Amino acid sequence: MTITDGKISSDLTLNCERIKEITGGSADMIVHQIQSFSHSNIKGIMTRIDGISDDTKVFEFTLKPLIESLAEKKQYASPEYLKELKDTIIAIDDIKMENKWENITKELLEGNTILLFNQIGFALIVGTSGGEKRPISEPTSQTVIRGPKDSFIEDIRVNTSLVRRRLKCPGLCVEKLEEGQYSHTKVELMYLKDKVNEKALEAIKEKLLNKHPNIIMESAYIEKIVQNDQITPFPVINHTERPDEIVSNLYEGRIAIFIDGTPFVLYCPIEFRTFFQTTEDYFQQFSIDKFMQGLRYFAFFLSLFAPSIYIGLVTHHQAMIPNSLLLSLYAQREGIPFPSLIEALIMETTFEILREAGIRMPRAIGQAVSIVGALVIGQTAVEAGLVSTAVVIVVSITAISSFTTPNYSLATTARMLRFIFMFVSYFLGFYGLLLAMLILMGHLMSLKSLNMPYFTYKDSGEKDRKSST
């Protein structure tokens, strides 16, 4: 039997010792003694964990009314007294009685306050979880020119409230789960009852209930569970820090997954085209929206295949290049000691290192280092005769195109696949590159998001948007 098993005792001293045994005498465990010096015979303790409990709820709405009630009239230690505290005295709605140590320990570690009294074999659990949290601010990874400026934070209840403020309908359902054998992280599913795909909802519940990770630190842990053991570099679930994007996807029949402790909310099932949509698209005319999405598709194609197309043309298919341009390219490559593949690899690897350095360095100097470093290194490499000017142009176009992909996970996938296509194009030319494209398309067609095909899942919101424009 573990220290959290069994029921609490009516002996206050034994209960206090059990609390110390459970928490190991932690320094952040606060214990307040409760004792009436008048005609009441009640003694007790109020225990909580400092930092994850709301001080206002603890002192103003719990401890103060309790002390005042003990001073006003004679009280006796009994379950009826706990019921009176619960119903009329303590000014907090979230209160319950409990006698199992396992449940009491769980509530204590979530930031709630535990009241224990002598001669009473029950504990009163007061919902005081809270503490310091980050205020709502503008999104940092999904900025828009036109649209709301609020974003999710690390508190799950604040995040769900941001969605409810926009969707004031009774069909908006929230189901509570719990993941992580050690972290006991709060996970909640949100969906519109009349829009949601029932098969997808059952599939995600089954995945979350059958797999029990030891700890959940971020939404990426849930993303791995939903991926359904598919070996793929492509994301099969999307994430966002914008409440308005979640609202749009809920209306289109998708399911939102809220995880406590992270400002990113997941939503699924998705199809491949979802990664090329932005929140701002919903505020544009339908024709403009489709034009911008087409531009993103083209930029994604360039970010995947631009270097490999250049390598294939220069190495195997010179006849496809106009004579004037071919002469210019070979004039630039005169004196270059490396083949086109090595040229492209040098510049691509250098740019990836600069990009990663710009992300990891302090914000004040990261952007300057990445921009200046790319210009200086590119120009110096050309002057030193290591690479040609054409390679620098191709790599620059590829880098700029990769920044147009709205989803960071998909952009990272393109960065990885780009190197594979470069090798294929160098050794096999356009024939090998075409075969690699067909393999890639076959792989994408085989993927599923919550048992829904990656390329054939249709939502209801598209028709509504067409009709509205």
C-alpha positions as CSV (number, residue, x, y, z in Angstrom):
1,M,0.0,0.0,0.0
2,T,1.4,3.4,-1.0
3,I,1.2,6.5,1.2
4,T,-1.7,7.8,-0.9
5,D,-3.9,4.8,-0.4
6,G,-6.7,4.4,2.1
7,K,-9.1,6.7,3.8
8,I,-8.4,9.6,6.1
9,S,-8.7,9.2,9.9
10,S,-10.9,11.2,12.3
11,D,-7.7,11.8,14.3
12,L,-6.3,15.2,13.2
13,T,-2.8,14.4,14.4
14,L,-2.6,11.3,12.3
15,N,-3.9,13.2,9.3
16,C,-1.2,15.9,9.8
17,E,1.5,13.2,9.9
18,R,0.0,11.6,6.7
19,I,0.1,15.0,4.9
20,K,3.8,15.4,5.9
21,E,4.5,11.9,4.7
22,I,2.9,12.4,1.4
23,T,4.6,15.7,0.6
24,G,7.9,14.8,2.1
25,G,8.0,18.0,4.1
26,S,8.2,20.2,1.0
27,A,9.2,23.8,1.7
28,D,6.3,25.2,-0.4
29,M,3.7,23.3,1.6
30,I,1.8,25.8,3.7
31,V,-0.2,24.6,6.8
32,H,-2.5,27.0,8.7
33,Q,-3.7,26.0,12.1
34,I,-7.4,26.6,12.7
35,Q,-8.5,26.9,16.3
36,S,-11.4,28.7,18.0
37,F,-10.5,30.3,21.3
38,S,-14.2,31.0,22.2
39,H,-16.9,28.5,22.9
40,S,-16.3,26.3,19.8
41,N,-14.5,23.0,20.2
42,I,-13.2,22.8,16.6
43,K,-9.6,22.4,15.7
44,G,-8.2,21.8,12.3
45,I,-5.7,22.7,9.6
46,M,-5.8,24.3,6.2
47,T,-3.0,23.1,3.9
48,R,-2.1,24.1,0.4
49,I,0.9,24.5,-2.0
50,D,2.3,28.0,-2.2
51,G,2.6,29.4,-5.8
52,I,-0.1,27.2,-7.5
53,S,-2.9,28.4,-5.3
54,D,-4.7,31.7,-5.5
55,D,-4.0,33.7,-2.3
56,T,-7.1,35.8,-2.7
57,K,-9.3,32.7,-2.8
58,V,-7.5,31.2,0.1
59,F,-7.5,34.1,2.5
60,E,-10.5,36.3,1.5
61,F,-13.0,33.7,0.5
62,T,-11.9,30.6,2.5
63,L,-10.0,31.4,5.7
64,K,-11.7,34.7,6.6
65,P,-15.3,33.4,6.5
66,L,-14.2,30.3,8.3
67,I,-12.7,32.2,11.2
68,E,-15.7,34.5,11.4
69,S,-18.1,31.6,11.6
70,L,-16.2,30.1,14.5
71,A,-16.3,33.3,16.4
72,E,-20.0,34.0,15.8
73,K,-21.6,30.9,17.2
74,K,-20.8,27.6,18.9
75,Q,-19.8,24.9,16.5
76,Y,-19.3,21.2,16.9
77,A,-17.0,19.0,14.8
78,S,-19.3,16.9,12.6
79,P,-20.0,16.1,8.9
80,E,-22.9,18.5,9.2
81,Y,-20.5,21.3,10.0
82,L,-18.5,20.5,6.9
83,K,-21.7,20.6,4.9
84,E,-22.5,24.0,6.4
85,L,-19.1,25.3,5.4
86,K,-19.6,24.0,1.9
87,D,-23.1,25.4,1.3
88,T,-23.2,28.7,3.2
89,I,-20.0,29.9,4.8
90,I,-17.1,29.6,2.3
91,A,-17.6,31.9,-0.6
92,I,-16.3,29.6,-3.4
93,D,-18.5,27.5,-5.6
94,D,-16.0,24.7,-6.3
95,I,-16.1,22.8,-3.0
96,K,-16.4,19.1,-2.3
97,M,-16.1,16.6,0.5
98,E,-13.6,13.7,0.2
99,N,-12.3,10.9,2.4
100,K,-9.8,9.1,0.1
101,W,-6.1,10.0,0.4
102,E,-5.5,9.4,-3.3
103,N,-8.1,12.0,-4.4
104,I,-7.1,14.4,-1.7
105,T,-3.4,14.2,-2.8
106,K,-4.4,14.8,-6.4
107,E,-6.4,17.9,-5.5
108,L,-3.7,19.3,-3.3
109,L,-1.1,18.9,-6.1
110,E,-3.4,20.8,-8.5
111,G,-3.4,23.9,-6.2
112,N,-6.6,23.4,-4.3
113,T,-6.8,23.9,-0.5
114,I,-7.5,21.0,1.9
115,L,-9.4,21.6,5.2
116,L,-9.1,18.9,7.9
117,F,-10.8,18.9,11.3
118,N,-10.6,16.9,14.4
119,Q,-13.2,14.1,14.9
120,I,-14.3,14.3,11.3
121,G,-13.3,11.6,8.8
122,F,-13.8,13.8,5.8
123,A,-11.7,16.5,4.2
124,L,-13.2,19.6,2.6
125,I,-11.5,20.4,-0.8
126,V,-11.8,24.1,-1.8
127,G,-11.1,25.0,-5.4
128,T,-8.3,27.6,-5.0
129,S,-6.0,26.6,-7.9
130,G,-4.5,29.6,-9.6
131,G,-1.4,31.7,-8.9
132,E,0.7,33.8,-11.2
133,K,0.2,33.4,-15.0
134,R,1.2,35.2,-18.1
135,P,-1.3,37.9,-19.4
136,I,-3.0,37.6,-22.7
137,S,-0.8,39.1,-25.4
138,E,-0.4,39.2,-29.2
139,P,0.6,36.0,-31.0
140,T,4.3,35.7,-31.6
141,S,4.4,33.0,-34.3
142,Q,1.2,33.8,-36.2
143,T,1.0,37.5,-36.7
144,V,-1.6,39.0,-39.1
145,I,-2.2,42.5,-40.5
146,R,-5.9,42.2,-40.1
147,G,-7.6,40.2,-37.4
148,P,-7.8,39.8,-33.6
149,K,-4.6,40.3,-31.6
150,D,-5.1,38.0,-28.6
151,S,-3.5,34.6,-28.3
152,F,-3.6,31.6,-26.0
153,I,-1.6,31.4,-22.8
154,E,-0.4,28.5,-20.6
155,D,-3.7,28.3,-18.6
156,I,-6.2,25.8,-20.0
157,R,-9.2,27.5,-18.6
158,V,-8.3,30.9,-19.9
159,N,-7.8,29.3,-23.4
160,T,-11.2,27.7,-23.4
161,S,-12.8,30.9,-22.3
162,L,-11.2,32.8,-25.3
163,V,-13.0,30.4,-27.6
164,R,-16.3,30.6,-25.7
165,R,-16.3,34.4,-26.0
166,R,-16.4,33.9,-29.8
167,L,-18.8,30.9,-30.0
168,K,-21.8,31.6,-27.8
169,C,-23.8,28.5,-28.6
170,P,-25.0,25.7,-26.5
171,G,-23.7,23.1,-28.9
172,L,-20.1,23.9,-28.0
173,C,-19.0,20.8,-26.0
174,V,-15.9,20.4,-23.8
175,E,-14.8,17.0,-22.6
176,K,-12.2,16.6,-19.8
177,L,-9.4,14.1,-19.9
178,E,-6.2,13.6,-18.0
179,E,-2.8,12.5,-19.4
180,G,0.6,11.7,-17.9
181,Q,1.0,9.2,-15.1
182,Y,3.3,11.6,-13.3
183,S,2.3,15.1,-14.6
184,H,-1.5,14.4,-14.5
185,T,-1.9,17.1,-17.2
186,K,-5.3,18.5,-17.9
187,V,-6.4,17.7,-21.5
188,E,-9.7,18.9,-22.9
189,L,-11.5,18.2,-26.2
190,M,-13.7,20.9,-27.7
191,Y,-16.0,20.5,-30.6
192,L,-19.4,21.7,-32.0
193,K,-21.9,18.9,-31.4
194,D,-23.8,19.4,-34.7
195,K,-20.6,19.8,-36.8
196,V,-18.1,17.3,-35.5
197,N,-17.2,14.1,-37.3
198,E,-18.3,11.4,-34.9
199,K,-15.9,8.8,-36.2
200,A,-13.0,11.2,-35.7
201,L,-14.1,12.1,-32.2
202,E,-14.3,8.4,-31.2
203,A,-10.9,7.8,-32.8
204,I,-9.2,10.5,-30.8
205,K,-10.8,9.5,-27.6
206,E,-9.6,5.9,-28.1
207,K,-6.1,7.0,-28.8
208,L,-5.9,9.3,-25.8
209,L,-7.4,6.7,-23.4
210,N,-5.4,3.7,-24.6
211,K,-1.9,5.4,-24.5
212,H,-0.7,6.7,-21.2
213,P,2.6,8.6,-21.4
214,N,4.5,9.2,-18.2
215,I,4.5,12.9,-18.6
216,I,2.9,15.6,-20.8
217,M,4.9,18.8,-21.1
218,E,3.7,20.3,-24.3
219,S,1.1,19.7,-27.1
220,A,3.7,17.8,-29.1
221,Y,3.4,14.8,-26.8
222,I,-0.3,14.6,-27.7
223,E,0.6,15.1,-31.4
224,K,2.8,12.0,-31.3
225,I,-0.1,9.9,-29.8
226,V,-2.6,11.1,-32.5
227,Q,-0.1,10.4,-35.3
228,N,-1.1,6.7,-35.0
229,D,2.3,5.2,-35.4
230,Q,2.6,6.5,-39.0
231,I,6.3,6.8,-40.1
232,T,6.3,10.2,-41.8
233,P,8.0,13.6,-41.6
234,F,4.8,15.3,-42.4
235,P,2.5,16.6,-39.6
236,V,-0.9,14.9,-39.4
237,I,-2.3,17.3,-36.8
238,N,-2.1,21.1,-36.8
239,H,-1.5,23.6,-34.0
240,T,-2.2,27.3,-33.4
241,E,-1.9,30.0,-30.7
242,R,-4.8,32.0,-32.2
243,P,-8.3,31.6,-30.7
244,D,-10.0,32.8,-33.9
245,E,-8.3,30.0,-35.9
246,I,-9.7,27.5,-33.5
247,V,-13.2,29.0,-33.8
248,S,-13.0,28.7,-37.6
249,N,-11.8,25.1,-37.5
250,L,-14.5,24.1,-34.9
251,Y,-17.1,25.5,-37.3
252,E,-15.6,23.4,-40.1
253,G,-16.2,20.2,-38.0
254,R,-12.8,19.7,-36.5
255,I,-11.8,18.9,-32.9
256,A,-9.7,21.2,-30.7
257,I,-7.3,19.7,-28.1
258,F,-6.4,22.0,-25.2
259,I,-3.4,21.0,-23.1
260,D,-2.7,22.8,-19.8
261,G,0.7,24.4,-19.6
262,T,1.1,25.3,-23.3
263,P,-0.1,28.2,-25.4
264,F,-0.5,26.0,-28.5
265,V,-3.9,24.3,-29.2
266,L,-4.1,21.3,-31.5
267,Y,-6.9,20.6,-34.0
268,C,-7.7,17.7,-36.2
269,P,-8.6,15.9,-38.4
270,I,-6.8,17.9,-41.1
271,E,-6.0,17.6,-44.8
272,F,-2.8,18.7,-46.5
273,R,-4.3,22.0,-47.8
274,T,-5.0,23.1,-44.2
275,F,-1.3,23.9,-43.7
276,F,-1.5,26.5,-46.4
277,Q,-4.5,28.4,-44.9
278,T,-4.0,31.3,-42.5
279,T,-6.5,33.0,-40.2
280,E,-6.3,36.1,-42.3
281,D,-7.8,34.1,-45.3
282,Y,-11.2,34.0,-43.5
283,F,-11.2,37.9,-43.6
284,Q,-10.5,38.2,-47.3
285,Q,-12.6,37.8,-50.4
286,F,-12.8,34.3,-51.7
287,S,-10.9,35.0,-54.9
288,I,-8.1,36.8,-53.1
289,D,-8.0,34.0,-50.6
290,K,-7.5,31.4,-53.3
291,F,-4.9,33.5,-55.1
292,M,-2.8,33.8,-51.9
293,Q,-3.1,30.1,-51.2
294,G,-2.0,29.3,-54.7
295,L,1.0,31.6,-54.2
296,R,1.9,29.6,-51.0
297,Y,1.6,26.3,-52.8
298,F,4.0,27.6,-55.5
299,A,6.4,28.9,-52.8
300,F,6.3,25.5,-51.1
301,F,7.2,23.8,-54.4
302,L,10.1,26.1,-54.8
303,S,11.3,25.5,-51.2
304,L,11.2,21.7,-51.9
305,F,12.6,21.5,-55.5
306,A,14.4,24.7,-56.5
307,P,17.9,23.6,-55.7
308,S,17.3,20.1,-57.1
309,I,16.0,21.6,-60.4
310,Y,19.0,23.8,-60.7
311,I,21.4,20.8,-60.0
312,G,19.5,18.6,-62.5
313,L,19.7,21.3,-65.3
314,V,23.4,22.1,-64.8
315,T,24.5,18.5,-64.4
316,H,22.3,16.4,-66.7
317,H,19.9,18.5,-68.8
318,Q,21.9,21.4,-70.2
319,A,19.8,21.2,-73.5
320,M,16.8,22.5,-71.6
321,I,18.6,25.8,-70.8
322,P,18.6,28.6,-73.4
323,N,22.0,29.1,-75.0
324,S,22.5,32.6,-73.6
325,L,21.7,31.6,-70.1
326,L,23.7,28.4,-70.4
327,L,26.8,30.4,-71.4
328,S,26.2,32.8,-68.5
329,L,26.0,29.9,-66.0
330,Y,29.1,28.2,-67.3
331,A,31.0,31.5,-67.3
332,Q,30.1,31.9,-63.6
333,R,31.2,28.4,-62.9
334,E,34.5,28.8,-64.5
335,G,37.2,28.2,-61.8
336,I,34.7,26.7,-59.3
337,P,36.4,23.6,-57.9
338,F,33.2,21.8,-56.8
339,P,30.3,20.2,-58.7
340,S,26.9,21.8,-58.5
341,L,25.8,19.4,-55.7
342,I,28.6,20.5,-53.4
343,E,28.0,24.1,-54.2
344,A,24.3,23.9,-53.3
345,L,25.1,21.8,-50.2
346,I,27.6,24.4,-49.0
347,M,25.2,27.3,-49.3
348,E,22.1,25.4,-48.1
349,T,24.0,24.1,-45.0
350,T,25.4,27.5,-44.3
351,F,22.0,29.1,-44.5
352,E,20.4,26.5,-42.2
353,I,23.1,27.1,-39.6
354,L,22.5,30.8,-39.8
355,R,18.8,30.3,-39.5
356,E,19.2,28.1,-36.4
357,A,21.7,30.6,-34.9
358,G,19.2,33.4,-35.5
359,I,16.5,31.5,-33.6
360,R,18.8,30.5,-30.6
361,M,20.7,33.8,-30.1
362,P,19.3,36.6,-28.0
363,R,16.5,38.4,-29.8
364,A,18.3,41.7,-29.8
365,I,21.1,40.5,-32.0
366,G,19.7,37.3,-33.6
367,Q,18.0,38.9,-36.5
368,A,21.0,41.1,-37.3
369,V,23.4,38.2,-37.2
370,S,21.3,36.0,-39.5
371,I,20.8,38.7,-42.1
372,V,24.3,40.2,-42.1
373,G,25.8,36.8,-41.9
374,A,23.9,35.5,-44.9
375,L,24.9,38.6,-47.0
376,V,28.6,38.6,-46.0
377,I,29.1,34.8,-46.3
378,G,27.3,34.6,-49.7
379,Q,29.3,37.5,-51.2
380,T,32.6,36.2,-49.8
381,A,31.9,32.7,-51.0
382,V,31.3,34.0,-54.6
383,E,34.4,36.2,-54.5
384,A,36.5,33.4,-53.2
385,G,35.5,31.2,-56.1
386,L,33.8,28.5,-53.9
387,V,30.3,28.9,-55.3
388,S,28.7,30.6,-58.3
389,T,26.4,33.6,-58.2
390,A,23.5,31.4,-59.6
391,V,23.7,29.1,-56.6
392,V,23.5,32.0,-54.2
393,I,20.4,33.2,-56.1
394,V,18.7,29.8,-56.1
395,V,19.4,29.2,-52.4
396,S,18.1,32.7,-51.5
397,I,14.9,32.1,-53.5
398,T,14.5,28.8,-51.7
399,A,15.0,30.3,-48.3
400,I,12.5,33.1,-48.9
401,S,10.0,30.7,-50.3
402,S,10.3,28.5,-47.2
403,F,9.2,31.4,-45.0
404,T,5.8,31.7,-46.8
405,T,4.7,28.3,-45.4
406,P,2.3,29.2,-42.5
407,N,3.0,26.0,-40.6
408,Y,6.4,25.7,-39.0
409,S,6.4,21.9,-38.9
410,L,5.6,21.6,-42.6
411,A,8.4,24.1,-43.4
412,T,10.8,22.0,-41.4
413,T,9.8,18.9,-43.3
414,A,10.5,20.8,-46.5
415,R,13.9,21.8,-45.3
416,M,14.8,18.1,-44.6
417,L,13.4,16.7,-47.9
418,R,15.1,19.4,-49.9
419,F,18.5,17.7,-49.3
420,I,17.2,14.3,-50.3
421,F,15.9,15.7,-53.6
422,M,19.2,17.4,-54.3
423,F,21.1,14.1,-54.1
424,V,18.5,12.3,-56.3
425,S,18.7,15.0,-58.9
426,Y,22.5,15.0,-59.0
427,F,22.8,11.3,-59.5
428,L,19.6,10.5,-61.5
429,G,18.7,13.8,-63.1
430,F,15.1,14.8,-63.8
431,Y,14.0,11.2,-64.2
432,G,15.0,10.3,-60.7
433,L,13.5,13.6,-59.4
434,L,10.2,12.8,-61.1
435,L,10.3,9.3,-59.5
436,A,11.0,10.9,-56.1
437,M,8.0,13.2,-56.6
438,L,5.7,10.3,-57.4
439,I,7.0,8.4,-54.3
440,L,6.3,11.6,-52.2
441,M,2.8,11.9,-53.6
442,G,2.1,8.2,-52.9
443,H,3.3,8.7,-49.4
444,L,1.1,11.7,-48.8
445,M,-1.9,9.9,-50.3
446,S,-1.4,7.0,-47.8
447,L,-1.3,9.2,-44.7
448,K,-4.3,9.6,-42.5
449,S,-5.4,12.1,-39.9
450,L,-7.6,10.4,-37.3
451,N,-8.4,7.7,-39.9
452,M,-9.4,10.4,-42.4
453,P,-7.4,10.5,-45.7
454,Y,-4.9,13.3,-45.9
455,F,-6.2,14.5,-49.3
456,T,-9.9,13.7,-49.4
457,Y,-11.4,15.0,-46.1
458,K,-13.8,17.8,-46.9
459,D,-15.2,20.3,-44.4
460,S,-18.4,22.1,-44.3
461,G,-17.0,25.6,-43.9
462,E,-15.7,25.8,-47.5
463,K,-19.2,25.9,-48.9
464,D,-20.3,28.5,-46.4
465,R,-17.4,30.7,-47.3
466,K,-18.1,30.4,-51.0
467,S,-21.8,31.3,-50.5
468,S,-20.9,34.3,-48.3
469,T,-18.7,35.8,-51.0
